[in-house]
């Protein structure tokens, strides 16, 4: 039985952007959970800075990861054209 894809440790263009975007998105999601859950459970309000960071980090992380994916796809497409 053979594997479909070989495991390679080389980094492709966009990999760091995808990882960085995932980290930003994760931090934003954590800030959102920490800010919203206490407000749902009790009548306390979360600090505004926490909610602002959540609202800004979530879309920023998503955008950075998408840019990384697009950059990687564009590079792979360019490499495929060269090999033809």
C-alpha positions, 0 to 999 in steps of 0.5 A: 500500500503506497501513500498518496502524498509524500511527507515533505518538510520544505516550506512553501510560500504562504505557509507562514501566513497561514500559520500566523493567521491561524494563531491570530484567529485563535487568539481572537476566538479565545478573547471572544470566548473570555469576553462573552461567556461571563456576560452570558452567564451573569450580568457582568460586562467584559472589558471593552479592550477585550471585546475590541481585540476579539472583534479585530483579531478574528477577521484579521487572522482570517484575512492573513490565512486566506492571503497565505492560501492564495499565495500558495495556490498561485505559486503551485499553479505557476510551478505547474505551468513551468513543468508543462 
